[in-house]
Amino acid sequence: MSRRYHFTTCLSFGTDGEVDYCEIDATVSYTVAWGTPADPWGDDPGSGDEIEDLRLEKVDGGPFTGSATYAAMILDEMERVASAEMLAHAGEVDWADADSFAEAPV
């Protein structure tokens, strides 16, 4: 089972006619498919890290109650503007857990 990460950020974007401009605090959860490095012989080019199973959890601190179209727009914008930050956050969480495990008394 893949680990789920949570990430919150402020998104600002146009909404194609619903309103002129929108700014929200959005919280998402997601899993990460960690990539693989290229092999030194060039047989495998490797793969990059990818965000998977992106879900909208909260908007402005509360459960999302809008339409599926609006949710899709928020998720698209989140992935477009914050995917690097989400991957970095997931890596930091994993490193912190590994560091805590390494420092645990035996």
Residue frames as qw, qx, qy, qz and C-alpha x, y, z in Angstrom:
[[0.000, 0.890, 0.456, 0.000, 0.00, 0.00, 0.00],
 [0.415, 0.470, -0.013, 0.779, 1.38, 3.39, -0.96],
 [0.282, -0.436, -0.439, 0.733, 1.88, 6.10, 1.61],
 [0.112, 0.836, 0.422, 0.332, -0.45, 9.12, 1.33],
 [0.367, -0.101, -0.172, 0.909, 1.01, 12.56, 1.76],
 [0.021, 0.872, 0.484, -0.074, -0.88, 15.78, 2.49],
 [0.397, 0.013, 0.120, 0.910, 0.02, 19.19, 1.11],
 [0.050, 0.861, 0.466, -0.194, -1.61, 22.60, 1.54],
 [0.354, -0.078, 0.196, 0.911, -0.94, 25.73, -0.49],
 [0.277, 0.669, 0.262, -0.638, -2.66, 28.89, -1.66],
 [0.435, 0.273, 0.665, 0.543, -3.80, 28.78, -5.29],
 [0.200, 0.644, 0.102, -0.731, -4.63, 31.86, -7.33],
 [0.248, 0.056, 0.778, 0.574, -6.19, 31.45, -10.76],
 [0.429, 0.129, -0.190, -0.874, -8.84, 32.60, -13.21],
 [0.450, 0.115, 0.837, -0.288, -11.97, 30.49, -13.35],
 [0.065, 0.125, 0.779, 0.611, -13.12, 30.79, -16.97],
 [0.284, -0.385, -0.435, -0.763, -16.18, 32.91, -16.37],
 [0.509, -0.549, -0.654, 0.106, -17.50, 31.66, -13.00],
 [0.281, -0.920, -0.064, 0.268, -15.71, 34.56, -11.33],
 [0.420, 0.864, -0.263, 0.084, -12.87, 36.69, -12.63],
 [0.309, 0.543, -0.681, 0.382, -10.28, 35.50, -10.14],
 [0.856, -0.436, -0.207, -0.183, -10.09, 32.93, -7.37],
 [0.202, 0.537, -0.696, 0.432, -7.72, 32.55, -4.42],
 [0.867, -0.377, -0.112, -0.307, -8.12, 29.53, -2.14],
 [0.219, -0.529, 0.802, -0.169, -6.17, 27.47, 0.36],
 [0.887, 0.123, -0.290, -0.337, -6.34, 23.93, -0.97],
 [0.434, -0.458, 0.766, -0.121, -5.28, 20.74, 0.81],
 [0.806, 0.296, -0.402, -0.318, -4.69, 17.64, -1.27],
 [0.699, -0.383, 0.604, 0.002, -3.59, 14.10, -0.54],
 [0.680, 0.600, -0.367, -0.209, -1.54, 12.03, -2.96],
 [0.892, -0.248, 0.306, 0.220, 0.80, 9.11, -3.40],
 [0.148, 0.810, -0.479, -0.304, 4.18, 9.16, -5.12],
 [0.963, 0.197, 0.091, 0.158, 5.65, 6.68, -7.57],
 [0.338, -0.781, 0.385, 0.357, 9.34, 7.22, -6.90],
 [0.669, 0.676, -0.270, -0.150, 11.40, 7.17, -10.07],
 [0.907, -0.190, 0.216, 0.306, 14.46, 5.11, -10.85],
 [0.112, -0.771, 0.393, 0.489, 17.88, 6.37, -11.89],
 [0.736, 0.580, -0.298, -0.183, 19.30, 5.65, -15.31],
 [0.917, -0.244, 0.195, 0.246, 21.69, 2.74, -15.43],
 [0.242, -0.740, 0.383, 0.498, 25.31, 3.60, -16.24],
 [0.435, -0.038, 0.765, 0.473, 25.31, 1.48, -19.43],
 [0.265, 0.245, -0.254, -0.898, 22.45, 3.37, -21.03],
 [0.132, -0.194, -0.938, -0.256, 20.13, 0.35, -21.29],
 [0.208, -0.710, -0.669, 0.070, 17.55, 1.94, -18.99],
 [0.166, 0.554, 0.029, 0.815, 17.01, 5.71, -19.15],
 [0.130, -0.196, -0.656, 0.717, 15.34, 5.65, -15.72],
 [0.151, -0.680, -0.590, -0.408, 12.15, 7.42, -14.82],
 [0.019, -0.395, 0.256, -0.882, 11.15, 10.52, -12.91],
 [0.042, 0.249, 0.786, -0.565, 9.08, 10.74, -9.74],
 [0.235, -0.337, -0.546, -0.730, 5.34, 11.02, -10.37],
 [0.352, 0.002, 0.502, -0.790, 2.40, 12.19, -8.30],
 [0.293, -0.191, -0.862, -0.368, -0.45, 9.70, -8.36],
 [0.346, -0.564, -0.749, 0.014, -3.97, 9.46, -6.96],
 [0.093, 0.103, -0.187, 0.973, -4.29, 13.21, -6.32],
 [0.243, -0.635, -0.728, -0.088, -7.39, 13.96, -4.22],
 [0.083, -0.537, 0.071, -0.836, -8.87, 17.25, -3.06],
 [0.408, -0.296, -0.778, 0.376, -9.32, 17.04, 0.72],
 [0.162, -0.738, -0.447, 0.479, -10.11, 20.60, 1.90],
 [0.280, 0.570, 0.225, 0.739, -10.68, 24.08, 0.57],
 [0.130, -0.620, 0.159, -0.757, -10.15, 27.05, 2.89],
 [0.126, -0.312, 0.753, -0.566, -9.90, 24.71, 5.87],
 [0.664, 0.085, 0.495, -0.554, -13.17, 22.85, 5.38],
 [0.563, 0.157, 0.790, 0.185, -14.46, 19.94, 3.32],
 [0.053, 0.148, -0.496, -0.854, -14.92, 20.68, -0.37],
 [0.408, 0.450, 0.695, -0.385, -18.58, 21.09, -1.30],
 [0.308, 0.572, -0.250, -0.718, -18.30, 22.40, -4.87],
 [0.859, 0.408, -0.005, -0.309, -18.90, 20.77, -8.21],
 [0.885, -0.062, 0.345, 0.307, -16.80, 18.03, -9.76],
 [0.556, 0.709, 0.107, 0.420, -15.79, 20.48, -12.50],
 [0.149, -0.918, 0.228, -0.289, -14.49, 22.97, -9.94],
 [0.788, -0.487, 0.369, 0.072, -12.66, 20.18, -8.07],
 [0.844, 0.278, 0.260, 0.377, -10.99, 19.07, -11.31],
 [0.303, 0.862, -0.038, 0.406, -9.92, 22.65, -12.02],
 [0.447, -0.820, 0.321, -0.155, -8.38, 22.95, -8.53],
 [0.872, -0.234, 0.387, 0.188, -6.54, 19.63, -8.88],
 [0.711, 0.555, 0.161, 0.400, -5.24, 20.55, -12.35],
 [0.067, 0.913, -0.165, 0.366, -3.97, 23.88, -11.03],
 [0.669, -0.654, 0.349, -0.043, -2.41, 22.24, -7.98],
 [0.889, 0.019, 0.337, 0.309, -0.55, 19.74, -10.13],
 [0.544, 0.726, 0.096, 0.409, 0.51, 22.43, -12.60],
 [0.033, 0.866, -0.219, 0.448, 1.91, 24.92, -10.09],
 [0.486, -0.666, 0.462, -0.327, 2.87, 22.83, -7.06],
 [0.981, 0.065, -0.179, -0.036, 3.95, 19.36, -8.24],
 [0.548, 0.454, -0.499, 0.495, 7.65, 20.05, -7.54],
 [0.247, -0.485, 0.468, -0.697, 6.80, 21.28, -4.04],
 [0.887, -0.199, 0.075, -0.411, 4.56, 18.25, -3.42],
 [0.897, 0.215, -0.339, 0.183, 7.36, 15.86, -4.44],
 [0.270, 0.501, -0.514, 0.642, 9.84, 17.76, -2.26],
 [0.554, -0.433, 0.303, -0.643, 7.42, 17.63, 0.68],
 [0.976, -0.063, -0.102, -0.181, 6.97, 13.86, 0.28],
 [0.720, 0.355, -0.436, 0.407, 10.75, 13.39, 0.20],
 [0.047, -0.525, 0.465, -0.712, 11.17, 15.51, 3.35],
 [0.786, -0.327, 0.156, -0.500, 8.51, 13.48, 5.17],
 [0.970, 0.089, -0.221, 0.048, 10.21, 10.21, 4.19],
 [0.502, 0.451, -0.470, 0.569, 13.67, 11.50, 5.19],
 [0.335, -0.522, 0.378, -0.687, 12.35, 12.75, 8.55],
 [0.926, -0.208, 0.042, -0.313, 10.80, 9.34, 9.22],
 [0.871, 0.255, -0.321, 0.272, 14.04, 7.56, 8.25],
 [0.210, 0.544, -0.459, 0.670, 16.04, 9.92, 10.46],
 [0.606, -0.456, 0.276, -0.591, 13.70, 9.33, 13.42],
 [0.989, -0.038, -0.107, -0.090, 13.99, 5.58, 12.91],
 [0.693, 0.400, -0.398, 0.449, 17.80, 5.80, 12.79],
 [0.002, -0.511, 0.453, -0.730, 17.89, 7.81, 16.04],
 [0.795, -0.416, -0.126, -0.423, 15.51, 5.51, 17.93],
 [0.332, -0.571, 0.716, -0.227, 17.05, 3.77, 20.93],
 [0.573, 0.203, -0.767, -0.205, 17.89, 0.15, 20.41]]
